[in-house]
Amino acid sequence: MPRHAGRVAGTIGAFVPAGCEHSCSTTPADTFVVLDVPAAVAHPVFDKAVSPAFFSIGPDIQGLLDYMGALGTREQLSAPLLAAWSSLVLDRLAGNADAPDNVEIGLRQATAFMKRRLADTIRVSDIARAAGMSPAALHVAFQQRRSITPYAQLMSLRLDAAERLLADPRLSIAEVAVRTGHADQSALTRAMRRGRGKTPADIRRRLLGNLQEDA
């Protein structure tokens, strides 16, 4: 199993050290930028004893990526332009002191994974793998950074999603339950009572009543 695993998308990028075996999975619609830096290049971004597996892509770096993406579709890029652009990206990475650390990035990837898989049967080990952590490290990270366990976070996200869907009168409560990872309507009712102190029917009446008042 790889030492680090995660989803590189949106505001998350990844460092792959020279000589490190790695693999990725993409779809035909995916686009990405690979900055291949020679091992002999010395730069502050590589001064850390262990480079982080993942890093945050801030607005400054995103602007550089957008520029290169637009330019690359129109013309052959010159070597001086590529060199200047690469230097700017590395400088921004080195100066991004406020970027989230590896633990925070892992927690965000774990939360994103949960949101994508709310209707599925997933285990804490699945969430940990998506975050690039061991299950034990994931548990500690959630407790220290979020004051909640990974499982409790998943349950909370499922209830949040259920509340949003309950506002749609076209969906039965049973269908809402299945779409949000609950075995059936009874399971959703029990979880909603424990977590929100109300039944799905109570919440639906409140939400639909508010919608009617707004109309």
C-alpha positions in Angstrom: 0.0 0.0 0.0 1.4 3.5 -0.8 2.8 5.6 2.0 0.6 8.5 1.0 -2.7 8.5 -0.8 -5.2 11.2 -1.5 -7.2 13.1 -4.0 -5.4 15.9 -5.9 -8.0 18.4 -7.0 -9.2 21.9 -6.6 -7.0 23.5 -3.9 -4.8 20.5 -3.2 -1.6 19.7 -5.0 1.0 17.0 -4.3 4.8 16.7 -4.1 6.4 13.5 -5.5 10.1 13.2 -4.6 12.5 12.3 -7.3 12.8 8.5 -7.7 9.6 7.8 -5.8 7.3 5.2 -7.3 3.9 6.7 -7.7 0.7 6.2 -9.7 -2.5 8.2 -10.3 -6.0 7.6 -11.8 -7.7 10.2 -14.0 -10.7 10.5 -16.3 -10.6 11.8 -19.9 -12.1 15.1 -18.7 -9.4 15.8 -16.1 -6.7 18.4 -16.6 -3.6 18.9 -14.5 -0.2 20.6 -14.5 3.0 18.7 -13.7 6.1 20.8 -12.7 9.1 18.4 -13.2 12.0 19.9 -11.2 15.5 18.5 -11.7 16.9 16.9 -8.5 20.0 19.2 -8.8 17.9 22.4 -8.4 18.3 23.9 -5.0 15.3 25.9 -3.7 13.9 26.8 -0.3 10.8 24.8 -1.0 12.9 21.7 -0.8 14.8 22.6 2.3 12.5 20.6 4.6 13.8 17.2 5.8 10.6 15.6 4.5 8.6 17.3 1.8 4.9 17.3 2.5 2.9 14.8 0.5 0.2 17.4 -0.2 0.1 21.2 -0.2 -2.5 23.9 -0.5 -3.0 25.8 -3.7 -3.7 29.4 -2.8 -5.1 32.2 -5.0 -1.6 33.2 -6.1 -0.5 29.8 -7.3 -4.0 29.2 -8.8 -3.5 32.4 -10.8 -0.2 31.1 -12.2 -1.9 27.7 -13.1 -4.8 29.4 -14.8 -2.3 31.6 -16.8 -0.3 28.6 -18.0 -3.4 26.6 -18.8 -4.8 29.3 -21.0 -1.5 30.1 -22.7 -0.7 26.4 -23.3 -3.8 25.9 -25.4 -2.8 28.6 -27.9 0.8 28.3 -28.7 4.1 26.4 -28.2 5.6 27.7 -24.9 9.2 29.0 -25.0 11.9 27.7 -22.7 12.4 31.2 -21.1 8.7 31.5 -20.4 8.6 28.1 -18.8 11.6 28.8 -16.7 10.2 32.1 -15.4 6.8 30.5 -14.7 8.4 27.6 -12.8 10.5 30.0 -10.7 7.3 32.0 -9.7 5.5 28.8 -8.7 8.4 27.6 -6.6 8.7 31.0 -4.9 5.0 31.0 -4.1 5.2 27.5 -2.6 8.2 28.5 -0.5 6.6 31.6 0.7 3.2 30.1 1.5 3.8 29.9 5.3 0.1 30.2 6.1 -0.8 27.1 4.0 -2.5 24.3 5.9 -0.1 21.6 7.2 -0.2 18.0 6.2 -2.7 17.0 9.0 -5.1 19.8 8.1 -4.9 18.9 4.4 -5.6 15.2 5.3 -8.6 16.2 7.3 -10.0 18.2 4.5 -9.5 15.3 2.1 -11.2 13.0 4.6 -14.2 15.3 4.8 -14.4 15.7 1.1 -14.3 11.9 0.7 -17.1 11.5 3.2 -19.3 14.0 1.4 -18.8 12.3 -1.9 -19.7 8.9 -0.4 -22.5 9.7 2.0 -24.8 7.1 0.4 -22.2 4.4 0.5 -21.2 1.9 3.2 -17.7 3.2 4.1 -15.4 2.3 7.0 -13.0 4.5 9.0 -10.2 2.7 7.2 -11.6 3.9 3.9 -11.7 7.5 5.1 -8.1 7.2 6.5 -6.9 5.9 3.1 -8.4 8.9 1.4 -6.7 11.2 3.8 -3.3 9.5 3.5 -3.3 8.5 7.2 -3.6 5.4 9.3 -6.9 4.9 11.0 -5.3 5.7 14.4 -3.7 8.9 13.1 -7.0 10.0 11.5 -8.8 9.5 14.8 -6.2 11.5 16.8 -6.3 14.3 14.1 -10.1 14.6 14.2 -10.1 14.6 18.0 -7.4 17.3 18.2 -8.4 19.5 15.3 -12.2 19.0 15.2 -13.1 17.7 18.7 -15.0 14.9 17.0 -14.3 11.3 15.9 -14.2 10.5 12.2 -17.4 8.3 12.6 -19.2 11.1 14.3 -18.2 13.5 11.6 -19.6 11.1 9.0 -22.9 10.8 10.9 -23.2 14.6 11.2 -22.6 15.1 7.5 -25.2 12.5 6.7 -27.8 14.3 8.9 -26.9 17.6 7.3 -27.5 16.1 3.9 -30.8 14.5 5.1 -32.0 17.9 6.3 -31.3 19.5 3.0 -33.2 16.7 1.1 -36.1 16.8 3.5 -36.9 20.3 2.1 -37.8 18.6 -1.2 -41.4 17.4 -0.9 -41.0 15.2 -4.0 -38.7 12.9 -2.0 -40.2 10.4 0.5 -38.5 10.2 3.9 -37.5 6.6 3.0 -35.7 7.8 -0.1 -34.0 10.6 1.8 -32.7 7.9 4.2 -31.2 5.8 1.5 -29.6 8.7 -0.3 -27.8 9.8 2.9 -26.4 6.4 3.9 -29.1 5.2 6.3 -30.4 1.7 6.0 -34.0 2.7 6.0 -36.5 5.3 7.3 -36.4 3.9 10.8 -32.6 4.2 10.9 -32.8 7.8 9.8 -35.4 8.6 12.4 -33.3 7.1 15.2 -30.2 9.0 14.0 -32.1 12.2 13.7 -33.6 11.9 17.1 -30.1 11.3 18.6 -28.3 13.9 16.7 -30.9 16.7 16.2 -33.6 15.9 18.8 -36.3 15.8 16.2 -37.8 13.3 13.7 -37.4 13.6 10.0 -41.1 14.4 9.8 -40.7 17.2 12.3 -37.9 18.7 10.3 -39.8 18.4 7.1 -42.8 20.2 8.5 -40.6 23.0 9.7 -38.7 23.3 6.5 -41.8 23.2 4.2 -43.6 25.6 6.5 -40.7 28.1 6.2 -40.7 27.7 2.4 -44.4 28.5 2.3 -44.0 31.6 4.5 -41.2 32.8 2.3 -43.4 32.3 -0.8 
